[in-house]
Amino acid sequence: MENIIYNELIARGFNVDVGVVEYNYTNENGKKIRTQLEVDFVVNKTDKRYYIQSALTVADEEKRQQEINSLNRIDDSYTKIVVVRDNIMPWIDEKGIQYINIEDFLIERINEL
């Protein structure tokens, strides 16, 4: 699925990179740990930027949180999108992250980027 999204974005003239979000936290033993999370696609075209995460499903809350962890740690106002394989109705969560299925993304949403 990631290859399909990547190839379509490139074919439509977007500059596509992989993003890395670093953050620090303290584990249960009190040790400070630095870790990195990946954003599948950081997409740029002219003055626009989008963060796109590819996920097979976000059917349960634990899986959804895992997929959006990196997006939640990006502190800017650019559009954040999660593209899923599941047949879902597009929706936006309380933090402004958009969820859309792969077919709707490729047929409709990508034209709006």
Residue pairs with C-beta under 8 A, 6 or more apart in sequence:
1 54
1 56
1 83
1 85
1 102
2 40
2 54
4 102
4 106
5 40
5 41
5 52
5 54
5 83
5 102
5 105
5 106
6 16
6 41
8 106
8 110
9 16
9 41
9 43
9 110
10 16
12 110
12 113
13 45
14 43
14 44
14 45
14 113
15 43
15 44
15 45
16 41
16 42
16 43
16 44
17 41
17 42
17 44
18 38
18 39
18 40
18 41
18 42
19 38
19 39
19 40
19 41
19 42
19 51
19 70
19 74
20 36
20 37
20 38
20 39
21 36
21 37
21 38
21 39
21 70
21 73
21 74
22 34
22 35
22 36
22 37
23 34
23 35
23 37
23 73
24 32
24 33
24 34
24 35
25 32
25 33
25 35
26 32
26 33
27 33
37 69
37 70
37 73
38 70
39 51
39 52
39 53
39 70
39 71
39 74
40 52
40 53
40 54
41 50
41 51
41 52
41 53
41 54
42 49
42 50
42 51
42 52
43 49
43 50
43 51
43 52
43 113
45 113
48 78
48 113
49 78
49 79
50 78
50 79
50 80
50 81
50 113
51 71
51 74
51 78
51 79
51 80
51 81
52 80
52 81
52 82
52 83
53 67
53 68
53 70
53 71
53 80
53 81
53 82
53 83
54 82
54 83
55 63
55 67
55 82
55 83
55 84
55 85
56 84
56 85
56 86
57 63
57 84
57 85
57 86
58 64
58 67
58 82
58 84
58 86
58 88
58 99
59 86
67 82
68 80
68 82
68 93
68 95
68 97
71 80
71 82
71 97
72 95
72 97
74 80
79 98
80 96
80 97
80 98
81 97
81 98
81 99
81 100
81 105
81 109
82 97
82 98
82 99
82 100
83 100
83 101
83 102
83 105
84 99
84 100
84 101
84 102
85 101
85 102
86 101
87 101
87 103
88 99
88 100
88 101
90 98
90 99
90 100
90 101
90 104
90 109
91 98
91 99
92 98
92 99
93 99
100 109
